[in-house]
Amino acid sequence: MIVFLARHAESTLNFERRVNGDPSVAVPLTDKGRDEARLLGAQLANVELDLCLHTRFPRTKETAELAVAGRGVPVGVEPRLDDIDIGDLEGSPIEQYREVKREVGRKRPFPGGESLDDAARRYAAEKRTVLSPVGTADSE
C-alpha cells in the first residue's frame, strides 16, 4: 500500500498568520489555496488512488475535493487526523502559538486544548488503522 500525506492548501487564516485548531470554525481556502489544491491533483493525476481522507476541518475537505475532482475517488473524513486542539489559542497569531508551544512542551496540554503528545498518539493510532490489513485494525 502506498500512502500520500498532504497538508491542506493555503487558508484564510494561514494568510493572516493566525492559528486554528477547532474544526467547527469555518476557515476556507484562499484563491491561491484553491489553485494549490488543484495543482496537488495534477501532481497525483497519474497515481491510482483508492481513497482520500481528510480531517473534520473545512479547509482539508475543500483541499481534498479539489485535488481528486473528477476522478471518482471516494473521499472520507477521519477525525483522528485533525489538527492539534489548541484550546484558548484559537484564532491567535502564529507567533503567540509558537511561544506557548515552547512553554508547554510536548507533554502538557495547550490551555483548554490537548498536548502535542496526545495529538501524536491520535495520529499514530490512525496510521496503524490505515496501514493494517482489512479486518485487523486496532480498536483504539
N, CA, C and O atoms as CSV, one atom per row, in Angstrom:
chain,resi,resn,atom,element,x,y,z
A,1,MET,N,N,0.844,-1.170,0.000
A,1,MET,CA,C,0.000,0.000,0.000
A,1,MET,C,C,0.895,1.241,0.000
A,1,MET,O,O,1.889,1.312,0.723
A,2,ILE,N,N,0.522,2.197,-0.813
A,2,ILE,CA,C,1.222,3.480,-0.864
A,2,ILE,C,C,0.310,4.520,-0.221
A,2,ILE,O,O,-0.879,4.586,-0.533
A,3,VAL,N,N,0.861,5.322,0.667
A,3,VAL,CA,C,0.102,6.364,1.347
A,3,VAL,C,C,0.741,7.718,1.032
A,3,VAL,O,O,1.951,7.890,1.178
A,4,PHE,N,N,-0.066,8.658,0.609
A,4,PHE,CA,C,0.380,10.030,0.382
A,4,PHE,C,C,-0.212,10.902,1.470
A,4,PHE,O,O,-1.405,10.816,1.761
A,5,LEU,N,N,0.603,11.727,2.063
A,5,LEU,CA,C,0.122,12.707,3.033
A,5,LEU,C,C,0.343,14.091,2.444
A,5,LEU,O,O,1.414,14.388,1.913
A,6,ALA,N,N,-0.659,14.919,2.540
A,6,ALA,CA,C,-0.538,16.287,2.037
A,6,ALA,C,C,-1.194,17.228,3.036
A,6,ALA,O,O,-2.244,16.924,3.603
A,7,ARG,N,N,-0.576,18.340,3.235
A,7,ARG,CA,C,-1.147,19.370,4.084
A,7,ARG,C,C,-2.204,20.105,3.270
A,7,ARG,O,O,-2.126,20.160,2.043
A,8,HIS,N,N,-3.181,20.664,3.954
A,8,HIS,CA,C,-4.191,21.451,3.250
A,8,HIS,C,C,-3.527,22.639,2.550
A,8,HIS,O,O,-2.433,23.070,2.914
A,9,ALA,N,N,-4.208,23.137,1.561
A,9,ALA,CA,C,-3.720,24.306,0.827
A,9,ALA,C,C,-3.910,25.562,1.687
A,9,ALA,O,O,-4.480,25.504,2.777
A,10,GLU,N,N,-3.424,26.690,1.177
A,10,GLU,CA,C,-3.471,27.931,1.954
A,10,GLU,C,C,-4.902,28.315,2.315
A,10,GLU,O,O,-5.785,28.383,1.460
A,11,SER,N,N,-5.105,28.563,3.605
A,11,SER,CA,C,-6.415,29.009,4.088
A,11,SER,C,C,-6.357,30.501,4.404
A,11,SER,O,O,-5.291,31.116,4.400
A,12,THR,N,N,-7.525,31.059,4.676
A,12,THR,CA,C,-7.574,32.483,5.004
A,12,THR,C,C,-6.785,32.776,6.274
A,12,THR,O,O,-6.141,33.821,6.364
A,13,LEU,N,N,-6.820,31.881,7.258
A,13,LEU,CA,C,-6.052,32.118,8.486
A,13,LEU,C,C,-4.555,31.932,8.262
A,13,LEU,O,O,-3.756,32.619,8.898
A,14,ASN,N,N,-4.149,31.009,7.365
A,14,ASN,CA,C,-2.723,30.931,7.017
A,14,ASN,C,C,-2.262,32.277,6.502
A,14,ASN,O,O,-1.218,32.788,6.909
A,15,PHE,N,N,-3.044,32.844,5.608
A,15,PHE,CA,C,-2.711,34.128,5.009
A,15,PHE,C,C,-2.606,35.217,6.075
A,15,PHE,O,O,-1.748,36.097,5.995
A,16,GLU,N,N,-3.485,35.149,7.072
A,16,GLU,CA,C,-3.498,36.140,8.159
A,16,GLU,C,C,-2.492,35.814,9.261
A,16,GLU,O,O,-2.341,36.582,10.211
A,17,ARG,N,N,-1.800,34.675,9.135
A,17,ARG,CA,C,-0.815,34.209,10.130
A,17,ARG,C,C,-1.448,34.013,11.504
A,17,ARG,O,O,-0.895,34.407,12.531
A,18,ARG,N,N,-2.640,33.385,11.487
A,18,ARG,CA,C,-3.337,33.045,12.722
A,18,ARG,C,C,-3.587,31.540,12.738
A,18,ARG,O,O,-3.573,30.898,11.688
A,19,VAL,N,N,-3.815,30.975,13.922
A,19,VAL,CA,C,-3.951,29.532,14.083
A,19,VAL,C,C,-5.399,29.111,14.298
A,19,VAL,O,O,-6.235,29.884,14.765
A,20,ASN,N,N,-5.662,27.864,13.943
A,20,ASN,CA,C,-6.997,27.281,14.074
A,20,ASN,C,C,-6.848,25.814,14.445
A,20,ASN,O,O,-6.213,25.046,13.723
A,21,GLY,N,N,-7.435,25.428,15.572
A,21,GLY,CA,C,-7.403,24.036,15.992
A,21,GLY,C,C,-8.783,23.500,16.295
A,21,GLY,O,O,-8.915,22.436,16.899
A,22,ASP,N,N,-9.818,24.221,15.886
A,22,ASP,CA,C,-11.206,23.832,16.132
A,22,ASP,C,C,-11.895,23.599,14.796
A,22,ASP,O,O,-12.107,24.542,14.034
A,23,PRO,N,N,-12.250,22.332,14.503
A,23,PRO,CA,C,-12.860,22.053,13.197
A,23,PRO,C,C,-14.226,22.690,12.989
A,23,PRO,O,O,-14.707,22.748,11.857
A,24,SER,N,N,-14.864,23.169,14.057
A,24,SER,CA,C,-16.179,23.803,13.880
A,24,SER,C,C,-16.055,25.248,13.397
A,24,SER,O,O,-17.049,25.867,13.017
A,25,VAL,N,N,-14.829,25.782,13.414
A,25,VAL,CA,C,-14.605,27.136,12.905
A,25,VAL,C,C,-14.347,27.038,11.401
A,25,VAL,O,O,-13.364,26.441,10.963
A,26,ALA,N,N,-15.242,27.631,10.630
A,26,ALA,CA,C,-15.123,27.566,9.168
A,26,ALA,C,C,-13.999,28.478,8.687
A,26,ALA,O,O,-14.084,29.700,8.806
A,27,VAL,N,N,-12.952,27.873,8.145
A,27,VAL,CA,C,-11.817,28.617,7.607
A,27,VAL,C,C,-11.608,28.130,6.173
A,27,VAL,O,O,-11.007,27.077,5.959
A,28,PRO,N,N,-12.095,28.882,5.200
A,28,PRO,CA,C,-11.990,28.432,3.804
A,28,PRO,C,C,-10.594,28.642,3.225
A,28,PRO,O,O,-9.756,29.334,3.803
A,29,LEU,N,N,-10.376,28.033,2.084
A,29,LEU,CA,C,-9.142,28.254,1.340
A,29,LEU,C,C,-9.190,29.628,0.683
A,29,LEU,O,O,-10.264,30.160,0.401
A,30,THR,N,N,-8.030,30.183,0.448
A,30,THR,CA,C,-7.914,31.403,-0.348
A,30,THR,C,C,-7.967,30.997,-1.827
A,30,THR,O,O,-7.956,29.808,-2.147
A,31,ASP,N,N,-8.024,31.973,-2.712
A,31,ASP,CA,C,-7.948,31.662,-4.144
A,31,ASP,C,C,-6.639,30.945,-4.451
A,31,ASP,O,O,-6.614,29.981,-5.216
A,32,LYS,N,N,-5.554,31.423,-3.850
A,32,LYS,CA,C,-4.261,30.762,-4.027
A,32,LYS,C,C,-4.333,29.318,-3.515
A,32,LYS,O,O,-3.792,28.408,-4.143
A,33,GLY,N,N,-4.994,29.113,-2.385
A,33,GLY,CA,C,-5.144,27.773,-1.830
A,33,GLY,C,C,-5.917,26.843,-2.755
A,33,GLY,O,O,-5.555,25.677,-2.911
A,34,ARG,N,N,-6.978,27.353,-3.367
A,34,ARG,CA,C,-7.726,26.518,-4.316
A,34,ARG,C,C,-6.845,26.146,-5.510
A,34,ARG,O,O,-6.912,25.021,-6.006
A,35,ASP,N,N,-6.027,27.082,-5.966
A,35,ASP,CA,C,-5.075,26.773,-7.044
A,35,ASP,C,C,-4.074,25.711,-6.590
A,35,ASP,O,O,-3.745,24.801,-7.351
A,36,GLU,N,N,-3.590,25.826,-5.345
A,36,GLU,CA,C,-2.650,24.832,-4.806
A,36,GLU,C,C,-3.281,23.448,-4.739
A,36,GLU,O,O,-2.626,22.452,-5.045
A,37,ALA,N,N,-4.545,23.380,-4.343
A,37,ALA,CA,C,-5.243,22.095,-4.256
A,37,ALA,C,C,-5.396,21.464,-5.642
A,37,ALA,O,O,-5.211,20.258,-5.805
A,38,ARG,N,N,-5.730,22.273,-6.621
A,38,ARG,CA,C,-5.836,21.752,-7.988
A,38,ARG,C,C,-4.464,21.291,-8.497
A,38,ARG,O,O,-4.372,20.295,-9.214
A,39,LEU,N,N,-3.406,22.010,-8.131
A,39,LEU,CA,C,-2.051,21.606,-8.516
A,39,LEU,C,C,-1.694,20.263,-7.880
A,39,LEU,O,O,-1.086,19.414,-8.533
A,40,LEU,N,N,-2.062,20.063,-6.621
A,40,LEU,CA,C,-1.847,18.763,-5.978
A,40,LEU,C,C,-2.544,17.673,-6.779
A,40,LEU,O,O,-1.976,16.604,-7.007
A,41,GLY,N,N,-3.762,17.940,-7.202
A,41,GLY,CA,C,-4.486,16.975,-8.029
A,41,GLY,C,C,-3.751,16.669,-9.318
A,41,GLY,O,O,-3.686,15.513,-9.738
A,42,ALA,N,N,-3.201,17.688,-9.947
A,42,ALA,CA,C,-2.442,17.482,-11.195
A,42,ALA,C,C,-1.188,16.658,-10.927
A,42,ALA,O,O,-0.814,15.812,-11.740
A,43,GLN,N,N,-0.538,16.900,-9.791
A,43,GLN,CA,C,0.669,16.143,-9.449
A,43,GLN,C,C,0.370,14.670,-9.180
A,43,GLN,O,O,1.230,13.811,-9.374
A,44,LEU,N,N,-0.845,14.384,-8.736
A,44,LEU,CA,C,-1.244,12.994,-8.446
A,44,LEU,C,C,-2.104,12.383,-9.546
A,44,LEU,O,O,-2.635,11.285,-9.380
A,45,ALA,N,N,-2.242,13.072,-10.646
A,45,ALA,CA,C,-3.154,12.640,-11.710
A,45,ALA,C,C,-2.865,11.240,-12.233
A,45,ALA,O,O,-3.794,10.523,-12.607
A,46,ASN,N,N,-1.625,10.842,-12.266
A,46,ASN,CA,C,-1.270,9.525,-12.802
A,46,ASN,C,C,-1.046,8.481,-11.713
A,46,ASN,O,O,-0.505,7.407,-11.978
A,47,VAL,N,N,-1.458,8.798,-10.501
A,47,VAL,CA,C,-1.330,7.874,-9.381
A,47,VAL,C,C,-2.714,7.290,-9.088
A,47,VAL,O,O,-3.681,8.030,-8.911
A,48,GLU,N,N,-2.800,5.968,-9.038
A,48,GLU,CA,C,-4.078,5.330,-8.715
A,48,GLU,C,C,-4.356,5.526,-7.231
A,48,GLU,O,O,-3.557,5.131,-6.382
A,49,LEU,N,N,-5.483,6.133,-6.930
A,49,LEU,CA,C,-5.885,6.386,-5.551
A,49,LEU,C,C,-7.123,5.566,-5.225
A,49,LEU,O,O,-8.094,5.566,-5.982
A,50,ASP,N,N,-7.086,4.870,-4.098
A,50,ASP,CA,C,-8.231,4.076,-3.664
A,50,ASP,C,C,-9.141,4.854,-2.712
A,50,ASP,O,O,-10.336,4.578,-2.610
A,51,LEU,N,N,-8.557,5.821,-2.026
A,51,LEU,CA,C,-9.293,6.550,-1.003
A,51,LEU,C,C,-8.578,7.855,-0.705
A,51,LEU,O,O,-7.350,7.925,-0.751
A,52,CYS,N,N,-9.349,8.883,-0.401
A,52,CYS,CA,C,-8.799,10.171,0.022
A,52,CYS,C,C,-9.453,10.532,1.352
A,52,CYS,O,O,-10.669,10.705,1.426
A,53,LEU,N,N,-8.644,10.642,2.396
A,53,LEU,CA,C,-9.149,11.014,3.715
A,53,LEU,C,C,-8.770,12.454,4.027
A,53,LEU,O,O,-7.712,12.933,3.618
A,54,HIS,N,N,-9.632,13.127,4.746
A,54,HIS,CA,C,-9.349,14.476,5.220
A,54,HIS,C,C,-9.838,14.586,6.654
A,54,HIS,O,O,-10.563,13.716,7.139
A,55,THR,N,N,-9.445,15.644,7.325
A,55,THR,CA,C,-9.872,15.884,8.694
A,55,THR,C,C,-11.282,16.474,8.703
A,55,THR,O,O,-11.927,16.593,7.662
A,56,ARG,N,N,-11.740,16.837,9.889
A,56,ARG,CA,C,-13.047,17.486,10.005
A,56,ARG,C,C,-12.982,18.973,9.646
A,56,ARG,O,O,-14.014,19.642,9.586
A,57,PHE,N,N,-11.777,19.489,9.410
A,57,PHE,CA,C,-11.622,20.910,9.099
A,57,PHE,C,C,-12.082,21.196,7.671
A,57,PHE,O,O,-11.660,20.511,6.739
A,58,PRO,N,N,-12.941,22.200,7.488
A,58,PRO,CA,C,-13.423,22.520,6.144
A,58,PRO,C,C,-12.300,22.756,5.129
A,58,PRO,O,O,-12.452,22.409,3.958
A,59,ARG,N,N,-11.190,23.333,5.553
A,59,ARG,CA,C,-10.086,23.604,4.616
A,59,ARG,C,C,-9.478,22.314,4.080
A,59,ARG,O,O,-9.011,22.277,2.941
A,60,THR,N,N,-9.477,21.258,4.887
A,60,THR,CA,C,-8.914,19.997,4.403
A,60,THR,C,C,-9.899,19.289,3.481
A,60,THR,O,O,-9.501,18.641,2.513
A,61,LYS,N,N,-11.172,19.416,3.785
A,61,LYS,CA,C,-12.191,18.834,2.904
A,61,LYS,C,C,-12.140,19.514,1.535
A,61,LYS,O,O,-12.167,18.847,0.501
A,62,GLU,N,N,-12.067,20.843,1.541
A,62,GLU,CA,C,-12.012,21.597,0.290
A,62,GLU,C,C,-10.765,21.229,-0.510
A,62,GLU,O,O,-10.836,21.049,-1.726
A,63,THR,N,N,-9.625,21.119,0.170
A,63,THR,CA,C,-8.382,20.725,-0.498
A,63,THR,C,C,-8.534,19.344,-1.128
A,63,THR,O,O,-8.207,19.149,-2.299
A,64,ALA,N,N,-9.032,18.387,-0.347
A,64,ALA,CA,C,-9.177,17.013,-0.837
A,64,ALA,C,C,-10.117,16.944,-2.038
A,64,ALA,O,O,-9.796,16.316,-3.047
A,65,GLU,N,N,-11.262,17.582,-1.930
A,65,GLU,CA,C,-12.237,17.515,-3.021
A,65,GLU,C,C,-11.705,18.135,-4.308
A,65,GLU,O,O,-11.941,17.607,-5.395
A,66,LEU,N,N,-10.993,19.245,-4.193
A,66,LEU,CA,C,-10.407,19.859,-5.381
A,66,LEU,C,C,-9.294,18.986,-5.964
A,66,LEU,O,O,-9.153,18.888,-7.183
A,67,ALA,N,N,-8.509,18.355,-5.095
A,67,ALA,CA,C,-7.375,17.547,-5.560
A,67,ALA,C,C,-7.817,16.293,-6.305
A,67,ALA,O,O,-7.117,15.841,-7.211
A,68,VAL,N,N,-8.960,15.723,-5.944
A,68,VAL,CA,C,-9.396,14.473,-6.602
A,68,VAL,C,C,-10.631,14.681,-7.473
A,68,VAL,O,O,-11.258,13.714,-7.904
A,69,ALA,N,N,-10.977,15.922,-7.732
A,69,ALA,CA,C,-12.168,16.233,-8.529
A,69,ALA,C,C,-12.165,15.490,-9.855
A,69,ALA,O,O,-11.162,15.460,-10.568
A,70,GLY,N,N,-13.307,14.892,-10.171
A,70,GLY,CA,C,-13.485,14.221,-11.451
A,70,GLY,C,C,-12.833,12.856,-11.563
A,70,GLY,O,O,-12.863,12.254,-12.637
A,71,ARG,N,N,-12.246,12.349,-10.492
A,71,ARG,CA,C,-11.532,11.072,-10.559
A,71,ARG,C,C,-12.337,9.901,-10.009
A,71,ARG,O,O,-11.931,8.751,-10.178
A,72,GLY,N,N,-13.443,10.158,-9.371
A,72,GLY,CA,C,-14.225,9.075,-8.794
A,72,GLY,C,C,-13.583,8.442,-7.571
A,72,GLY,O,O,-13.918,7.314,-7.210
A,73,VAL,N,N,-12.670,9.150,-6.934
A,73,VAL,CA,C,-12.008,8.641,-5.729
A,73,VAL,C,C,-12.917,8.892,-4.533
A,73,VAL,O,O,-13.353,10.022,-4.316
A,74,PRO,N,N,-13.209,7.848,-3.753
A,74,PRO,CA,C,-14.013,8.071,-2.547
A,74,PRO,C,C,-13.269,9.015,-1.591
A,74,PRO,O,O,-12.062,8.889,-1.383
A,75,VAL,N,N,-14.019,9.956,-1.021
A,75,VAL,CA,C,-13.459,10.922,-0.083
A,75,VAL,C,C,-14.158,10.727,1.253
A,75,VAL,O,O,-15.387,10.684,1.323
A,76,GLY,N,N,-13.362,10.610,2.315
A,76,GLY,CA,C,-13.935,10.401,3.638
A,76,GLY,C,C,-13.273,11.277,4.686
A,76,GLY,O,O,-12.202,11.841,4.463
A,77,VAL,N,N,-13.924,11.378,5.823
A,77,VAL,CA,C,-13.423,12.195,6.920
A,77,VAL,C,C,-12.847,11.304,8.013
A,77,VAL,O,O,-13.413,10.257,8.330
A,78,GLU,N,N,-11.728,11.715,8.587
A,78,GLU,CA,C,-11.101,10.973,9.687
A,78,GLU,C,C,-10.710,11.953,10.787
A,78,GLU,O,O,-9.706,12.653,10.661
A,79,PRO,N,N,-11.499,12.013,11.875
A,79,PRO,CA,C,-11.232,12.948,12.968
A,79,PRO,C,C,-9.877,12.754,13.653
A,79,PRO,O,O,-9.310,13.712,14.179
A,80,ARG,N,N,-9.356,11.528,13.652
A,80,ARG,CA,C,-8.069,11.316,14.328
A,80,ARG,C,C,-6.913,12.013,13.614
A,80,ARG,O,O,-5.812,12.092,14.159
A,81,LEU,N,N,-7.145,12.516,12.412
A,81,LEU,CA,C,-6.119,13.276,11.692
A,81,LEU,C,C,-6.237,14.785,11.930
A,81,LEU,O,O,-5.444,15.563,11.401
A,82,ASP,N,N,-7.226,15.192,12.724
A,82,ASP,CA,C,-7.435,16.622,12.984
A,82,ASP,C,C,-6.172,17.287,13.519
A,82,ASP,O,O,-5.310,16.646,14.121
A,83,ASP,N,N,-6.093,18.588,13.280
A,83,ASP,CA,C,-5.010,19.391,13.844
A,83,ASP,C,C,-5.055,19.306,15.372
A,83,ASP,O,O,-6.042,18.861,15.960
A,84,ILE,N,N,-3.981,19.736,15.983
A,84,ILE,CA,C,-3.895,19.780,17.442
A,84,ILE,C,C,-4.950,20.744,17.963
A,84,ILE,O,O,-5.114,21.848,17.443
A,85,ASP,N,N,-5.661,20.313,18.994
A,85,ASP,CA,C,-6.644,21.176,19.643
A,85,ASP,C,C,-5.854,22.205,20.463
A,85,ASP,O,O,-5.261,21.871,21.489
A,86,ILE,N,N,-5.856,23.430,20.007
A,86,ILE,CA,C,-5.061,24.474,20.660
A,86,ILE,C,C,-5.860,25.262,21.692
A,86,ILE,O,O,-5.355,26.229,22.263
A,87,GLY,N,N,-7.103,24.854,21.933
A,87,GLY,CA,C,-7.912,25.420,23.003
A,87,GLY,C,C,-8.054,26.922,22.953
A,87,GLY,O,O,-8.563,27.483,21.983
A,88,ASP,N,N,-7.590,27.576,24.028
A,88,ASP,CA,C,-7.758,29.019,24.196
A,88,ASP,C,C,-6.996,29.851,23.174
A,88,ASP,O,O,-7.234,31.054,23.060
A,89,LEU,N,N,-6.092,29.238,22.436
A,89,LEU,CA,C,-5.311,29.975,21.442
A,89,LEU,C,C,-6.033,30.117,20.102
A,89,LEU,O,O,-5.498,30.722,19.173
A,90,GLU,N,N,-7.226,29.572,19.998
A,90,GLU,CA,C,-7.986,29.620,18.748
A,90,GLU,C,C,-8.005,31.030,18.166
A,90,GLU,O,O,-8.421,31.981,18.828
A,91,GLY,N,N,-7.550,31.152,16.925
A,91,GLY,CA,C,-7.554,32.427,16.213
A,91,GLY,C,C,-6.394,33.345,16.546
A,91,GLY,O,O,-6.300,34.446,16.003
A,92,SER,N,N,-5.509,32.910,17.431
A,92,SER,CA,C,-4.374,33.745,17.847
A,92,SER,C,C,-3.327,33.855,16.749
A,92,SER,O,O,-3.282,33.029,15.837
A,93,PRO,N,N,-2.484,34.882,16.843
A,93,PRO,CA,C,-1.359,34.984,15.904
A,93,PRO,C,C,-0.427,33.778,16.056
A,93,PRO,O,O,-0.256,33.252,17.155
A,94,ILE,N,N,0.162,33.354,14.959
A,94,ILE,CA,C,1.024,32.175,14.973
A,94,ILE,C,C,2.210,32.358,15.924
A,94,ILE,O,O,2.676,31.383,16.515
A,95,GLU,N,N,2.705,33.586,16.080
A,95,GLU,CA,C,3.826,33.844,16.981
A,95,GLU,C,C,3.446,33.522,18.424
A,95,GLU,O,O,4.257,32.974,19.171
A,96,GLN,N,N,2.212,33.862,18.821
A,96,GLN,CA,C,1.740,33.560,20.174
A,96,GLN,C,C,1.631,32.044,20.355
A,96,GLN,O,O,2.028,31.513,21.393
A,97,TYR,N,N,1.099,31.352,19.355
A,97,TYR,CA,C,1.016,29.892,19.401
A,97,TYR,C,C,2.404,29.285,19.611
A,97,TYR,O,O,2.578,28.406,20.455
A,98,ARG,N,N,3.386,29.751,18.848
A,98,ARG,CA,C,4.745,29.201,18.954
A,98,ARG,C,C,5.345,29.463,20.330
A,98,ARG,O,O,6.051,28.615,20.874
A,99,GLU,N,N,5.067,30.623,20.884
A,99,GLU,CA,C,5.579,30.951,22.220
A,99,GLU,C,C,4.979,30.008,23.270
A,99,GLU,O,O,5.702,29.464,24.104
A,100,VAL,N,N,3.666,29.819,23.226
A,100,VAL,CA,C,3.011,28.929,24.179
A,100,VAL,C,C,3.480,27.493,23.971
A,100,VAL,O,O,3.675,26.753,24.934
A,101,LYS,N,N,3.659,27.108,22.727
A,101,LYS,CA,C,4.141,25.757,22.415
A,101,LYS,C,C,5.503,25.508,23.072
A,101,LYS,O,O,5.739,24.432,23.622
A,102,ARG,N,N,6.384,26.484,23.016
A,102,ARG,CA,C,7.699,26.345,23.676
A,102,ARG,C,C,7.524,26.217,25.191
A,102,ARG,O,O,8.228,25.443,25.839
A,103,GLU,N,N,6.588,26.974,25.746
A,103,GLU,CA,C,6.369,26.965,27.203
A,103,GLU,C,C,5.784,25.635,27.690
A,103,GLU,O,O,6.226,25.109,28.712
A,104,VAL,N,N,4.801,25.087,26.976
A,104,VAL,CA,C,4.126,23.876,27.459
A,104,VAL,C,C,4.877,22.597,27.095
A,104,VAL,O,O,4.695,21.567,27.744
A,105,GLY,N,N,5.715,22.657,26.069
A,105,GLY,CA,C,6.439,21.454,25.664
A,105,GLY,C,C,5.503,20.428,25.032
A,105,GLY,O,O,4.412,20.768,24.576
A,106,ARG,N,N,5.932,19.189,25.011
A,106,ARG,CA,C,5.161,18.130,24.350
A,106,ARG,C,C,4.111,17.487,25.257
A,106,ARG,O,O,3.053,17.070,24.786
A,107,LYS,N,N,4.400,17.411,26.541
A,107,LYS,CA,C,3.553,16.627,27.440
A,107,LYS,C,C,2.370,17.399,28.022
A,107,LYS,O,O,1.308,16.818,28.247
A,108,ARG,N,N,2.535,18.691,28.267
A,108,ARG,CA,C,1.455,19.487,28.845
A,108,ARG,C,C,0.513,19.971,27.750
A,108,ARG,O,O,0.959,20.312,26.655
A,109,PRO,N,N,-0.776,20.003,28.034
A,109,PRO,CA,C,-1.732,20.470,27.015
A,109,PRO,C,C,-1.694,21.986,26.841
A,109,PRO,O,O,-1.329,22.728,27.753
A,110,PHE,N,N,-2.078,22.416,25.654
A,110,PHE,CA,C,-2.312,23.838,25.445
A,110,PHE,C,C,-3.461,24.231,26.371
A,110,PHE,O,O,-4.337,23.405,26.626
A,111,PRO,N,N,-3.490,25.465,26.883
A,111,PRO,CA,C,-4.598,25.869,27.746
A,111,PRO,C,C,-5.952,25.627,27.070
A,111,PRO,O,O,-6.244,26.199,26.019
A,112,GLY,N,N,-6.764,24.778,27.685
A,112,GLY,CA,C,-8.068,24.448,27.121
A,112,GLY,C,C,-8.023,23.491,25.951
A,112,GLY,O,O,-9.053,23.250,25.320
A,113,GLY,N,N,-6.851,22.933,25.638
A,113,GLY,CA,C,-6.701,22.051,24.477
A,113,GLY,C,C,-6.020,20.740,24.828
A,113,GLY,O,O,-6.184,20.216,25.930
A,114,GLU,N,N,-5.264,20.222,23.892
A,114,GLU,CA,C,-4.571,18.947,24.100
A,114,GLU,C,C,-3.062,19.145,23.985
A,114,GLU,O,O,-2.594,20.191,23.534
A,115,SER,N,N,-2.321,18.142,24.392
A,115,SER,CA,C,-0.866,18.199,24.307
A,115,SER,C,C,-0.396,17.711,22.938
A,115,SER,O,O,-1.124,17.027,22.219
A,116,LEU,N,N,0.824,18.076,22.604
A,116,LEU,CA,C,1.425,17.585,21.360
A,116,LEU,C,C,1.546,16.064,21.397
A,116,LEU,O,O,1.328,15.402,20.382
A,117,ASP,N,N,1.891,15.508,22.553
A,117,ASP,CA,C,1.996,14.055,22.666
A,117,ASP,C,C,0.646,13.373,22.451
A,117,ASP,O,O,0.577,12.332,21.797
A,118,ASP,N,N,-0.434,13.956,22.999
A,118,ASP,CA,C,-1.765,13.364,22.791
A,118,ASP,C,C,-2.137,13.389,21.309
A,118,ASP,O,O,-2.693,12.421,20.791
A,119,ALA,N,N,-1.833,14.485,20.634
A,119,ALA,CA,C,-2.108,14.564,19.193
A,119,ALA,C,C,-1.281,13.532,18.445
A,119,ALA,O,O,-1.786,12.886,17.527
A,120,ALA,N,N,-0.023,13.365,18.820
A,120,ALA,CA,C,0.837,12.376,18.162
A,120,ALA,C,C,0.285,10.968,18.351
A,120,ALA,O,O,0.344,10.154,17.430
A,121,ARG,N,N,-0.249,10.673,19.530
A,121,ARG,CA,C,-0.855,9.344,19.761
A,121,ARG,C,C,-2.078,9.136,18.856
A,121,ARG,O,O,-2.298,8.040,18.341
A,122,ARG,N,N,-2.862,10.194,18.673
A,122,ARG,CA,C,-4.012,10.123,17.756
A,122,ARG,C,C,-3.552,9.800,16.349
A,122,ARG,O,O,-4.112,8.928,15.686
A,123,TYR,N,N,-2.520,10.513,15.893
A,123,TYR,CA,C,-2.003,10.301,14.541
A,123,TYR,C,C,-1.462,8.877,14.391
A,123,TYR,O,O,-1.692,8.230,13.369
A,124,ALA,N,N,-0.753,8.394,15.394
A,124,ALA,CA,C,-0.190,7.041,15.339
A,124,ALA,C,C,-1.295,5.994,15.293
A,124,ALA,O,O,-1.180,5.000,14.575
A,125,ALA,N,N,-2.360,6.208,16.052
A,125,ALA,CA,C,-3.480,5.260,16.035
A,125,ALA,C,C,-4.117,5.203,14.653
A,125,ALA,O,O,-4.474,4.125,14.178
A,126,GLU,N,N,-4.261,6.350,14.008
A,126,GLU,CA,C,-4.845,6.365,12.664
A,126,GLU,C,C,-3.900,5.716,11.663
A,126,GLU,O,O,-4.347,4.999,10.768
A,127,LYS,N,N,-2.619,5.954,11.798
A,127,LYS,CA,C,-1.641,5.319,10.897
A,127,LYS,C,C,-1.747,3.801,10.995
A,127,LYS,O,O,-1.751,3.106,9.978
A,128,ARG,N,N,-1.833,3.289,12.225
A,128,ARG,CA,C,-1.967,1.830,12.400
A,128,ARG,C,C,-3.244,1.318,11.740
A,128,ARG,O,O,-3.241,0.248,11.131
A,129,THR,N,N,-4.329,2.073,11.858
A,129,THR,CA,C,-5.595,1.661,11.263
A,129,THR,C,C,-5.502,1.636,9.742
A,129,THR,O,O,-5.916,0.666,9.106
A,130,VAL,N,N,-4.962,2.695,9.164
A,130,VAL,CA,C,-4.871,2.793,7.708
A,130,VAL,C,C,-3.946,1.727,7.137
A,130,VAL,O,O,-4.227,1.166,6.078
A,131,LEU,N,N,-2.863,1.448,7.816
A,131,LEU,CA,C,-1.872,0.512,7.292
A,131,LEU,C,C,-2.144,-0.941,7.675
A,131,LEU,O,O,-1.454,-1.839,7.193
A,132,SER,N,N,-3.141,-1.191,8.537
A,132,SER,CA,C,-3.465,-2.559,8.925
A,132,SER,C,C,-4.213,-3.260,7.809
A,132,SER,O,O,-5.006,-2.638,7.101
A,133,PRO,N,N,-3.963,-4.575,7.643
A,133,PRO,CA,C,-4.775,-5.315,6.679
A,133,PRO,C,C,-6.249,-5.240,7.065
A,133,PRO,O,O,-6.570,-5.136,8.249
A,134,VAL,N,N,-7.135,-5.291,6.101
A,134,VAL,CA,C,-8.563,-5.196,6.337
A,134,VAL,C,C,-8.988,-6.214,7.386
A,134,VAL,O,O,-8.641,-7.393,7.319
A,135,GLY,N,N,-9.757,-5.717,8.362
A,135,GLY,CA,C,-10.285,-6.614,9.391
A,135,GLY,C,C,-9.362,-6.794,10.577
A,135,GLY,O,O,-9.716,-7.508,11.515
A,136,THR,N,N,-8.173,-6.166,10.573
A,136,THR,CA,C,-7.275,-6.335,11.714
A,136,THR,C,C,-6.900,-5.000,12.324
A,136,THR,O,O,-5.936,-4.929,13.086
A,137,ALA,N,N,-7.622,-3.953,12.018
A,137,ALA,CA,C,-7.289,-2.613,12.523
A,137,ALA,C,C,-7.408,-2.567,14.035
A,137,ALA,O,O,-8.236,-3.256,14.631
A,138,ASP,N,N,-6.567,-1.742,14.645
A,138,ASP,CA,C,-6.638,-1.530,16.085
A,138,ASP,C,C,-7.988,-0.957,16.453
A,138,ASP,O,O,-8.655,-0.335,15.626
A,139,SER,N,N,-8.381,-1.161,17.664
A,139,SER,CA,C,-9.670,-0.629,18.101
A,139,SER,C,C,-9.474,0.550,19.037
A,139,SER,O,O,-10.331,0.801,19.884
A,140,GLU,N,N,-8.389,1.273,18.917
A,140,GLU,CA,C,-8.137,2.436,19.770
A,140,GLU,C,C,-9.046,3.574,19.406
A,140,GLU,O,O,-8.978,4.640,20.019
